[in-house]
Amino acid sequence: MMEYIDFLIRPQFLVTFAAAVSAFATVLTIALPLLERDRTAQRMKVMAVERDKMRASRLAEMAAKDGRGGKHRQAPKGFMQKVVDQLDLRARFDNDEARNRLKMAGLRGQAPLVAYMFFRVALPPIAFVVALFYLFVVAKLTYPPAIKVLIALGVGFCGYYLPNVFLENRIQKRQLSIKQAFPDSLDMLLICVQSGMSVEAAFAKVAKEAAGQSLELAEELSLTTAELSYLQDRRIAFDNLGKRTGIPGVKAVATALIQAERYGTPVGQALRIMAKENRDMRMSEAEKKAAALPPKLTVPMIIFFLPVLFVVIMGPAVIQTAGLD
């Protein structure tokens, strides 16, 4: 064991490792932009398919209400679906909150819902077995078997919450992308409405323009355009936009559009007020981040800057004193 530690702390190994990491980071920085694909066309194609599905589903519901019947969209078949049906997981996990969180994460349809319910049940035993294999076979730790089993149980318990952690991370990334692009898109929406375009045409135009800055926002605006085209109550489309994003600024704009639709007030006036409020919110968030920067820099300065500063200041004196001795 000491031989490995001596080998790892050798200057030659550290210099070689740092050079390898630097070379890998350089190659990765140059290669990533070349390998990155344009996702705009793919996302817009997905939104077109989703829009057709929503329209077909709505027509089927209307046909069923009229007594003409209609085909309902079937749930995905497969191993996950069989497990969900046999264990009756829908009664436990299928609720409005789970569906809304999946929509906020950009996962729509029955397949993501089935996968979410399946992994909520499958990940705990998988994590438990993997942890047992690692603790007893790979790691070969000196802990008693009971302690190893308890650690594996803790890992399995954490596996129960891994799907929620995955959803939360995906929701945060999606909301961050929408927040960054929404104020500019709202300004474009205001310009389109003031130029005489209808709300549906304005949403469609802004969705195309916003695709270059935020594909997530372009998806939501495209879905809102589709809902405005076939929903009988346009206010439901605006309300769905706020629910799918979960962002207070977008919800406020949706509420303003609903009120303008309900009371007949000019849409341009409501959008102008909300655009100003969103710009103010973005400025306040930037000011909060700037105010929180000095406390965050305190610890890195103490750990990294001050020791180097002391070495630079006291190093010559120490060397001189050692030379005199």
Secondary structure, 3 states (H helix, E strand, C coil): CHHHHHHHCCHHHHHHHHHHHHHHHHHHHHHHHHHCCCCHHHHHHHHHHHHHHHHHHHHHHHHHHCCCCCCCCCCCCCHHHHHHHHHCCHHHHCCHHHHHHHHHCCCCCHHHHHHHHHHHHHHHHHHHHHHHHHHHHHCCCCCCHHHHHHHHHHHHHHHCCHHHHHHHHHHHHHHHHHHHHHHHHHHHHHHHHHCCCCHHHHHHHHHHHHCCCCHHHHHHHHHHHHHHHHCCCHHHHHHHHHHHHCCHHHHHHHHHHHHHHHHCCCHHHHHHHHHHHHHHHHHHHHHHHHHHHHHHHHHHHHHHHHHHHHHHHHHHHHHHHHHHC
